[in-house]
């Protein structure tokens, strides 16, 4: 897990060494994201690893010209379910049966609880926001894992989700893009690398009641 010194090391990299890849470190950070906390273990989100150069070039046009979308060693799209449906719950219950040996009665009780606490609890907008929040739990774990691996990364919301969904075919998988992460190696000429990290002091950040 990332320690304070790891988080102090990381920053939102503006310029990457073009094409510099870190496959082993990325794989470990992705595994950490797969094991991230998620309500009920449901994981209503996925990560899309964009490898094709032409696709990345097409996405750049819908990311406000942020060149690192094309040039960084890795581009990852964090996408949440849109919408979450009963089939997703059934798949999760099937995993529980496989991994935990739940019998039919336990599986049905788990399914009913999941439906009650997700699909029945929220309207369409609320469910969408819930899935988005779950996605951001995974994003935070991924960024912390990158820092602990000394893998440079930059989270981004500056893009057109609808166009990303279209180019990546996410709608067909009931997913919608929520955030991007470019990853790789910071460029020596990145002027922001040496800036002091500026955050609230602990006595203004932690509120004790």
N, C-alpha and C positions, 0 to 999 in steps of 0.2 A: 504494500500500500504506500502511496505517496506520503512522504514526510514534509514538514514545513520547508526544509531546505530544497526539496524537489520542486515544490510549488513556487518557491522563490526563484528557482532557476528558470522556470518556464516563462514564456511571454507569448503574445500573439504575433507570431512571425509574419513580417510583411513581405520579405523577399527570401526565397529558397534557392539553394543551388539547383539549377534546372536539371530535372530528371534524376536527382540523387535519391536512390531508394534504400530503404532499411527494412528488408523483408522480415528478418528474424524478430526485430524489436516490434514491428507492426503486428506480427502474428501474436505475440504475447499480450499486447495491448488489446487486440481484438478478442482474445480469449477472456481477458478480464471483463470486457464489456459484455460478453456472453453470460458471464456469471454475476452480472450486476444485480442489485436489488430490484425487485419488481413486485407490485402488489399481487398477492396470491401466486406469485411465480409465473404469471400469465405472459409476460414479455410481449405486449402488443406493439412491437416495433421491430425493425430490421435495419441492418447496415448494408448499403450498396457500395461495393468497391468498383470504382470506374477505372478501367484499365485501357480501354480503346482510345487511341490518340484522337481520332476523328470525332468521337463522341465528346471528349473533353473540350475540343475546339468549339464544337457546337454549343456546349453548355456555357462557355466563356461569354458568349454574346448575351446571356441572360443572368450574368453575375456582375453587372455594373462594371465590366472591364477589369475586374480584379485578376491580373495576369497569373497569379499563383494557381488559379483553378486549372490552368493548362500546364504550367511549368513545374509545379511541385512534384516530388517523387510519387506521391500518393494523393488521390482524391477519394474521400468517403462521403456518402450521403446518408444521413440518419433520417429514417422515414417511419412514420407511425401508421397503424391500421386506420383505414378510412373506407368503410366503417369496420369496427369490431363486430363480429357476428357469432351466432351460436356455433358455427363450424369451428371457429377458433377455440372456443371453450371445449368443444368435443375433442379437439386435437390435444389440448392441454391435459384433459382428464385421461386420455389414452396414454400420454407420457407418464402420468402418475401411476397408472396401472402397471405400465412396463417397469418403471424405475423403483416404485415403492411397494409393488405387489398388492395394491388395493383390490379387494374383492368387488363384486358387482354392486352390492349394497352400499359400500363405502364410496365407490365411484359415482353412483347416482346421487348420493347426498352431497358430494363435492361439486358435482355439476349444478345441482339446484342452488347451492350457496353462491357459486360463481355467477350464475344467471341473475340471481337476486341482487347481488352486490355490484354488478357492472351494468348489464343491459337494462335491467328493470329499474335501476336507481337513477339513471341519467336519461335526459332527452338527447336528441341527436347532437346538439351543440355541446352539451356537457360531456357526453361520451368522447367526442372528438378532443376536447380539452384534456380529459383524463388520459387518453392515449398519448397525447403530446407531452404531458407531464411525465409519464412513464418513460418516454423516449429520452427526455432530458436527464433522468436519473442515469440512464446508460451513457449518455454523452459525458456527464461529469466523471463517471468512473473511467471512461476511455481516456479522457484528457489527463486525469491523475495518473493512469497507468503509463501514458506516453511520457509524462514528466519523470516518473520513477525509472523509466528505461532510457532517459535522455534522448527521446525521440521528439524532435521539434514538431509542433502542431499549432494550427490556428483554427479555432471555431469561427464559423461565419453564418450570419443570417441575411447578408446582403445579396439576395438572389431572388429570382421569380419562381416560386415553388411550382406554379401551374405549368410553366414551360419545362422545368426539370422533370416533372411528372410525365409530361408528354414525350420528351426525348428519351427518357429512360424506361418508358412503358410501365410506370409504377401503378397507374390506375387499374390495369389488368390484374395486378396482384393485390388490389385493395390496400395500397400504400400511398402516402403523400409525403413529399420531402419536407423536412422540418429544419434541418441544419446541415451545414457542410463542415468538413474538417479537411484541410490540406495538411499534409505531413511529409517530413523528409529531413533535410539538413538546412539550417539557417545559413544564408549567404553571408560571407565576411563583410560585404558592403551594406548590410541591412542596418541602417542608421538607428533603428529603434532598439537594437539588441543591447546596447549599453545603458539605456535609460533606467534610472532607479524605479523600482516598483512602488507605486503610490496607492495605498489603501488606508481606510480608517484605522486609527489606533484601537487597540483591543478594548480600552475603557469606553470607547464610543460605539464599538461594534457589538460587544457582548452585553446584553441587557439582562440584569438579574432582578427578579421580582420575588 
